[in-house]
Every structure is written in C-alpha cells, then in structure tokens.
Amino acid sequence: MQITIGGVPGAGKSTAARLIAEKLGYDFYSMGKIRRKIAEERGLTIDQFNSLPENTDEMVDEYQRKLGKKGDNFVNEGRLSFYFMPQSVKIYFDCELNVAASRIFKDQRSSERAYAAIEEVVDDLKKRMDNDRQRYGKYYNIDCYNPKNFDYVIDTTRLTLDEVVDKVLEIVKKHSN
C-alpha cells in the first residue's frame, strides 16, 4: 500500500509519517527533506530555494513519479505526493495557522531561517503557502492545500502525535481489508 501525506506546514506531516512507516514496517520518504538538502547544497534556505525563478521542483517531482510506479509499501510525505501517486491512500493534515507556527517556532530547522518570534513564522507561512500555490498552479494547475484533492483530512490542531498516528493507522486498516 502506498500512503501519501500532504497538508499545511507545521501540521506534523514528517513526524507522523515517519512513525506511521515505522509501525507498519514500510519505507518512509520525505520530499521536504530532499528539497531542504538540495537548498542547503546551494547555500540557500528553503524559502530562498522555493523563490528561485526556475522550476526547483522538477527533480523531486520526477523522483515521486518513479516511486509511485513501484509496487512497494511506503509512506511518502510531500505536498504534491497525492498528485504524483494517484493510486495512493491520500491523507491531508490540516492545522490552525497559529498552532502550526508555534510548532515550527519550537522546532526550528537549520535549513530554514531563524525566527525570533512566532509572528515572523506566521508571516513566513502565509508567504510560503502563497508561493507553493503559485508554483504548483503554474506547473500543474493544482492547489496542494485544497483538502478536496485528498481521500481523508485530519485536523491535527488539537491532537497529540499519538492520536494523529492512530487515526492514520485506522484509515490504513480500512484500506487493508
């Protein structure tokens, strides 16, 4: 079974997807991790990388296309994974913006700019999501933040990590029968 997890930044996609893959004994892939690594190799933050005029998504998109054609069991976390793997069980993680920003602020990544206040994170999240919508709209005519593109939506705002993982495992169980 192929499981794709998308959604808003700060909703817990990477952390939950990694745990879900572990519990199921599936491989785990993170498109964000791949993109951050490419940005870092170029000496850029992820936001700077995303703002480049070239299509910075091509390498990762092609990787996902190939991955989706394999019959392996895996969990793939990425904003466009649902699009490149239409046969997957597609799950969207939603989260209130202020809560997402708080999570990002508490767990700052070295590949992203350092934040002094949560308000900065909120502003950057809005810009990042607008940038994603524009890029993916231009290249694929899709909105990666539209929950209608997914089979299931989980609002992680008030859920613990364990609760999110349990909800996904329930979904997987339904699809395994």
Backbone torsions as a table, in degrees:
resi	resn	phi	psi	omega
1	MET	NA	137.9	176.1
2	GLN	-105.7	127.3	-179.3
3	ILE	-119.4	125.6	176.2
4	THR	-114.1	137.5	-179.4
5	ILE	-124.5	122.4	177.4
6	GLY	-126.9	-174.8	177.5
7	GLY	138.6	-169.6	-174.7
8	VAL	-76.9	151.4	175.1
9	PRO	-60.2	139.9	177.4
10	GLY	85.1	4.6	-179.4
11	ALA	-83.2	-8.8	178.9
12	GLY	97.3	19.4	-175.8
13	LYS	-58.2	-53.8	-174.8
14	SER	-63.8	-47.9	-177.9
15	THR	-62.5	-47.9	-179.3
16	ALA	-66.4	-44.2	-178.3
17	ALA	-60.0	-41.2	178.8
18	ARG	-61.6	-45.4	179.7
19	LEU	-66.2	-40.1	179.0
20	ILE	-62.2	-45.9	178.5
21	ALA	-60.2	-43.5	177.9
22	GLU	-58.3	-49.5	-177.1
23	LYS	-64.4	-32.8	-179.1
24	LEU	-89.2	-12.1	-175.8
25	GLY	73.8	27.4	-179.0
26	TYR	-98.1	160.7	171.0
27	ASP	-72.3	153.3	179.1
28	PHE	-123.7	133.6	176.8
29	TYR	-129.1	138.9	177.9
30	SER	-125.9	112.3	179.8
31	MET	-69.7	-32.5	176.8
32	GLY	-63.2	-39.8	179.2
33	LYS	-64.0	-41.4	178.2
34	ILE	-63.7	-44.9	-179.8
35	ARG	-64.1	-41.3	179.0
36	ARG	-63.4	-37.3	179.0
37	LYS	-65.1	-44.0	178.2
38	ILE	-62.1	-43.9	179.2
39	ALA	-60.9	-45.3	-179.1
40	GLU	-61.4	-41.3	178.4
41	GLU	-61.6	-26.9	178.3
42	ARG	-92.4	1.6	-180.0
43	GLY	74.9	26.2	-176.8
44	LEU	-118.6	155.3	168.1
45	THR	-77.6	166.4	179.3
46	ILE	-63.1	-36.3	178.9
47	ASP	-66.1	-40.8	176.8
48	GLN	-64.0	-43.4	179.4
49	PHE	-60.8	-44.8	-179.5
50	ASN	-65.3	-24.2	-176.8
51	SER	-89.8	-2.3	179.1
52	LEU	-62.6	146.8	-177.3
53	PRO	-69.5	-22.2	179.8
54	GLU	-78.0	163.7	176.7
55	ASN	-79.2	93.7	-178.0
56	THR	-76.3	-5.3	-176.6
57	ASP	-87.0	-17.2	-170.1
58	GLU	-53.1	-46.9	-177.8
59	MET	-62.0	-46.9	-178.0
60	VAL	-69.4	-37.6	179.5
61	ASP	-63.7	-43.5	178.9
62	GLU	-64.7	-39.4	176.6
63	TYR	-58.4	-44.0	179.9
64	GLN	-67.0	-39.2	177.8
65	ARG	-57.3	-47.5	-178.9
66	LYS	-66.2	-43.3	179.9
67	LEU	-60.3	-41.2	-179.3
68	GLY	-65.2	-24.0	-180.0
69	LYS	-81.5	-14.0	177.8
70	LYS	-77.8	153.2	179.9
71	GLY	-92.0	7.7	-175.3
72	ASP	-66.8	158.1	171.4
73	ASN	-86.5	126.1	178.5
74	PHE	-159.7	164.3	171.3
75	VAL	-115.3	124.9	-179.3
76	ASN	-120.6	121.3	-179.3
77	GLU	-104.7	121.2	178.9
78	GLY	179.6	152.2	-176.1
79	ARG	-64.8	-32.5	-178.0
80	LEU	-105.7	6.4	-176.9
81	SER	-57.5	-40.2	179.1
82	PHE	-57.7	-34.8	-176.4
83	TYR	-74.7	-42.6	-177.6
84	PHE	-83.3	-11.5	179.9
85	MET	-131.0	68.0	-173.7
86	PRO	-63.1	-20.8	179.7
87	GLN	-82.6	-5.9	-177.4
88	SER	-75.1	163.9	167.3
89	VAL	-81.8	114.6	-170.9
90	LYS	-100.3	119.2	-176.6
91	ILE	-122.0	132.0	-178.9
92	TYR	-110.6	127.8	174.9
93	PHE	-99.5	119.7	176.5
94	ASP	-106.3	160.0	179.7
95	CYS	-165.6	141.4	175.5
96	GLU	-60.8	139.3	-173.4
97	LEU	-56.3	-43.4	-178.9
98	ASN	-65.9	-36.4	178.4
99	VAL	-69.9	-44.4	177.6
100	ALA	-58.6	-44.7	179.6
101	ALA	-62.5	-40.0	178.3
102	SER	-62.6	-42.0	178.6
103	ARG	-63.2	-44.6	-179.8
104	ILE	-64.9	-40.6	-179.8
105	PHE	-61.4	-41.7	-178.6
106	LYS	-71.4	-27.0	-175.4
107	ASP	-125.1	60.9	-175.1
108	GLN	-69.2	135.6	179.7
109	ARG	-94.2	145.6	-179.7
110	SER	-67.1	-22.1	-178.7
111	SER	-81.9	-4.9	178.9
112	GLU	-114.6	161.7	-178.5
113	ARG	-64.7	152.1	178.9
114	ALA	-79.8	135.0	-177.8
115	TYR	-107.1	138.9	177.3
116	ALA	-95.8	-19.5	-177.5
117	ALA	-151.7	152.7	-179.9
118	ILE	-60.9	-34.5	-179.9
119	GLU	-58.5	-35.8	176.7
120	GLU	-63.5	-39.6	179.8
121	VAL	-64.8	-44.4	179.2
122	VAL	-57.4	-48.1	179.5
123	ASP	-59.9	-45.2	-179.9
124	ASP	-66.2	-36.9	178.2
125	LEU	-62.6	-43.5	178.8
126	LYS	-60.9	-45.6	179.5
127	LYS	-63.8	-42.8	-178.5
128	ARG	-63.5	-43.7	-179.9
129	MET	-67.9	-38.6	175.9
130	ASP	-62.9	-43.2	178.6
131	ASN	-60.9	-45.0	178.5
132	ASP	-60.7	-45.6	-179.8
133	ARG	-59.8	-43.7	-179.7
134	GLN	-65.2	-48.7	-178.6
135	ARG	-61.4	-51.4	-175.9
136	TYR	-72.0	-29.1	173.8
137	GLY	-66.2	-42.8	-179.2
138	LYS	-65.9	-46.9	-173.9
139	TYR	-85.4	-30.7	-173.2
140	TYR	-130.5	-2.8	-179.0
141	ASN	57.7	42.0	178.6
142	ILE	-135.9	158.6	173.5
143	ASP	-113.3	108.6	-177.3
144	CYS	-68.8	-9.7	179.3
145	TYR	-103.5	13.2	176.6
146	ASN	-92.8	110.4	-178.0
147	PRO	-59.3	-19.4	179.7
148	LYS	-65.8	-15.5	177.7
149	ASN	-78.3	-3.3	-171.8
150	PHE	-119.1	158.5	178.0
151	ASP	-78.2	-33.2	-176.0
152	TYR	-139.3	148.2	175.9
153	VAL	-125.9	130.1	176.2
154	ILE	-122.2	120.6	175.3
155	ASP	-86.7	111.7	-175.3
156	THR	-89.2	0.2	-173.0
157	THR	-49.6	-48.2	-174.4
158	ARG	-114.1	19.7	-179.3
159	LEU	-105.8	148.0	171.9
160	THR	-78.3	165.8	177.1
161	LEU	-58.4	-44.4	179.5
162	ASP	-61.1	-38.6	178.4
163	GLU	-65.5	-39.6	178.3
164	VAL	-64.4	-48.0	179.9
165	VAL	-59.5	-44.8	179.4
166	ASP	-60.4	-41.6	178.7
167	LYS	-61.9	-42.2	179.0
168	VAL	-66.5	-41.8	179.4
169	LEU	-63.4	-33.5	174.8
170	GLU	-64.1	-41.7	177.7
171	ILE	-62.4	-45.8	-179.8
172	VAL	-60.9	-42.8	-179.8
173	LYS	-59.8	-41.7	177.7
174	LYS	-58.9	-39.0	-176.5
175	HIS	-83.0	-13.1	179.9
176	SER	-83.3	-20.2	-176.5
177	ASN	-83.2	NA	NA
